[in-house]
Amino acid sequence: MPQWLQLMADSLPTLLWAGLIFTVPLTLLSFVLGLLLGLVTALVRLFAPAPFVAVARFYVWVIRGTPLLVQLFVIFYGLPSMNILLDAFPAALIGFTLNIGAYTSEIIRATISSVPRGQWEAAYSIGMSWSQVMRRTILPQATRVAIPPLSNTFISLVKDTSLAAAITVPELFQTAQRIVATTYEPLILYIEAALIYLAMSSVLSALQARLEHRFARYGGFLEARA
C-alpha cells in the first residue's frame, strides 16, 4: 500500500470519531436550537409590537452583517474580558445557534408571508383562533416551501462547523490539523478531511431530494415530472 494511502487509512478512524463526537452533535444541536430561535424571531417580526420587531430586526441585521468566524471569536475570546468564560464547545454552540437563527428567521418569515391571505381569512371564518390558524393552516403550507432553503442551510452548517477549530473545538477539521502537526502531510490529511465533509454533504443532499419530493406541492414541478 502506498504511504499516502496508509496514512489516510490510519487517520480515518480518528477523523471519523472526531466527526461523530463533535461535528455531528454540534451540527444537530445548533440547527435545532437555531431553527427554534428563527421561528420565534420570524413570528416576532411578523406579528409582535413595534419595539419587539425592532429588536428582532437588529439581531438579524448584526448576525447577517458580520462573519461567522468573527462572531465565534467575540463569544469565545471576547466575552472573557467581561468575566464571561465559556468552554469551547458551548461557545461554538451559541455562535452557530445565533447565526442559524438569524438566517432561518428570514426563510421562515418569507415562507409564512408567501401563504395567500385567503388562507388566513378562510381559517378565521370557521372559528379558528390565531394559534390554531398557525398550527393547522399556515405552518404546514409554509413548511413545504421552507424545506429546500432550510435543507441547504443545514448542509452548509455541516461544513461551517469546521470554523469551530479556530476556537479549539476538537471537531473533524481540528483533529486533521493535529494529525498534520505530527505527520507533516497537510495535503493528504486536508484532502481526506475534505472527502469526509463531501461524503456527509452528499448523503444529506440525497436526503434533501427525497424530502423535497415527499413535500412537493400538488401539481408542482416534481410531481409533474414524475
Summary of the structure (lengths in Angstrom):
residues: 226
radius of gyration: 21.2
end to end distance: 46.2
largest distance: 72.4
contacts: 683
relative contact order: 0.13
helix: 87%
strand: 0%
